[in-house]
Amino acid sequence: MLRVAKVGDLYKATVTELPWSESEYWVSGTMQRSELIRALSDRGWHSTDISDAFYAADPEWLARGD
């Protein structure tokens, strides 16, 4: 499961199940939106899952700039 949290003007992700391995766990540091999207994409997350997690954390995330 992917969860994104808004921390001030930054975002933080918590991953409890990675798409390719249920045994891994990952927590990001706080990052700008584009950095976190890149980090999640590099770990195999689909863009739909990423955008859904951002929307759940911050419905206005697309309107905000980095």
N, C-alpha and C positions, 0 to 999 in steps of 0.2 A: 504494500500500500504506500502511496505517495501522499505526503501532506506538505503543504507550503504554509508558512506563517509570515505575516507582515510584521517587521520589527523596525519601527520608525519609518524611514524611507527605503529600507532594505528588506530582503526576504531571506528566509531560512527554510531548508527542506529537511524533512525526516522521512526516511525510506525504511519500511519494515519488511517489505518483500520486493526484491528486484525482479524484473521480468524474466530473467534467465536463471535465477538462483534464489530459492526460498530461504537459504541459510545465511544470506548476507544482510547486513544492517548498515545504514549510512546516514550520517547527519552532517549537513553542510554548515559552514560558518555563515554569518550573514553576508549577503552578496547583493550587488545590483541585479536587477531583473535579467538583463542580457547575460550576465555571467552565470547566474543560476540556471537559466534555460540551457546554456551551452554545457554546463556540468551535467545536468540531467540527461540531455541528449547523448553526451559522450558515454553515459552509463546505460544507454539502451532504451530510455523512456520515449514513448511515442509522443509526438507533438500534441495530440488530443488529450492524453493523460496529463501532460504538463499544463496545458491551458486550463483544463478543468480544475486542477489543484490550485493554480493561481487565482482563478475566479472564485473558488470557495473561500480563499483567504482574503481576497480583496476584489470585490465586484468591479471596481473601477481601474483594475490593473492595466488594461490596454490603453486607457486614456492618459495614464501617467508616463512620463518619459524617464529615462535613466538619469 
